[in-house]
Amino acid sequence: MTNTNKTKIINIMPHGSCYHYSPDEKPDYWWEKPDRSWLGFWAREWPGLLGEAVLGVSDQYDWEVWQPDFRADKIYTKQLDSGLIYRLFPAKEKIYRLGVRPQNGFFSKDMVLRLKKIKETPIILTLYNTYGFHIPFFIEILKLFGPSKRFPIFSLGLGMFKSPASELMEIHRPLTYLCLLVEFYRQKKLLPYVDIISEMADSSLPEIRKVYKGRMEKLIMGCDFEFWVPVPSPELKKSIRNELNIPQEKTVFFASGNFIPRKQLDKLIEVFRKVSERDDFFLNITGHGDESNIKLLTSLAENLVKQKKAAFHSYVKVDELRKIYWASDVYISVATDEGGPVSVMKAMACGLPVLSTPVGNTAEKMMKHGVGKIVSIENYDEWVIAILEILNKEIPKAIDIKIAEDSYNWPNVAKQYIKIYDDLCKIYF
């Protein structure tokens, strides 16, 4: 049982369990309902991983992850061996009238009621956001609890914060400009109720400042440097390549991530198609996405796959994913924007050199230490040149693993968060 005298860190997720990624696979923890349908959660979501890390280095806090779930008919609770508690809350879709245009989102009455019940106890409420403060339910929480709140609110950014002020500089339809103006003034009004906003990359901090005058922090997610390690031996690397049907003599590139446009995996495949006359490379891609993006990427890579110069791996379990890292020579991350990404942290932990666009915390770290290869976001000819250089044995330098470990190993990351929690407790409790 948790110690009720401890400050409880409540982490509200912005989405439900991603059942659609593995519709035939039960989650790590699940319940069967009376009608024989089921629901559950995966323990590898970011709030859970961060919680495990925090609880692993400090006994001063309790940790709960709250997740909305359209399948839930009541609150489902599971306490893990670490002491971390997951709760799935009944939720429904709701059309919010936040401004000029209606906006779809989720709403959980049970979450609101539970917050009201425990608001007088020591809690730190953490709201997980990407690309700014856009989740309608989180806006409702600020409206409900902000004016008279008795607890700190921490907005933890996992992507690239973008303020409505910056979006106004882009080309939109007339109604969109009006919506952005409304959102800008709404954020200016409500964000003062937030005690801290964090993001992972330096480039996000000026964006936050456009709508928020409070405390900002640069905080990241992490990586397990005891699991993600360089391949133990050349013999094991050869064995894994044989298992994955990769010729031993080829230079193996690896890219992973959600199959969404901003990851630019379609552009990456097109670049490799431009060098397809060569027979000295192999491209591995892992990830998941909706049906349309899966079809797009598989269609683009069809000829490379037929030529045995590329392979797709669907969403894979962690042991199999590590094998793909170990089989590789170079990791590639070419997104238009990133917060971390953790996929690059894993590559660094495995001792791989990285080819990356100049986005995210890992790219900042690479540029600081003069390692890896940085290419422009949209200059695809530059990508071709960089890949040809690597194929001609101009392999970029990998970051020193000790430097990466100091920055990204979970215990080190957790200590940075604990400092924040300690500060908030001194102010409120």
Secondary structure, 3 states (H helix, E strand, C coil): CCCCCCEEEEEECCCCCCHHHCCCCCCCEEEECCCCCEEEECCCCHHHHHHHHHHHHCCCEEEEEEEEECCCCCCEEEECCCCCEEEEEECEEEEECCCCCCEEEEECHHHHHHHHHHCCCCEEEEEEECCCCCCHHHHHHHHHHCCCCCCCEEEEECCCCCCHHHHCCCCCCHHHHHHHHHHHHHHHHHHHHCCEEEECCHHHHHHHHCCCCCEEEECCCCECCCCCCCCCCHHHHHHHHHHCCCCCCCEEEEEEEECCHHHCHHHHHHHHHHCCCCCCEEEEEEEECCHHHHHHHHHHCHHHHHCCCEEEECCCCHHHHHHHHHCCCEEEECCCCCCCCHHHHHHHHCCCCEEECCCHHHHHHHHHHCCCEECCCCCHHHHHHHHHHHHCCCCCCCCCHHHHHHHHEHHHHHHHHHHHHHHHHHHHC
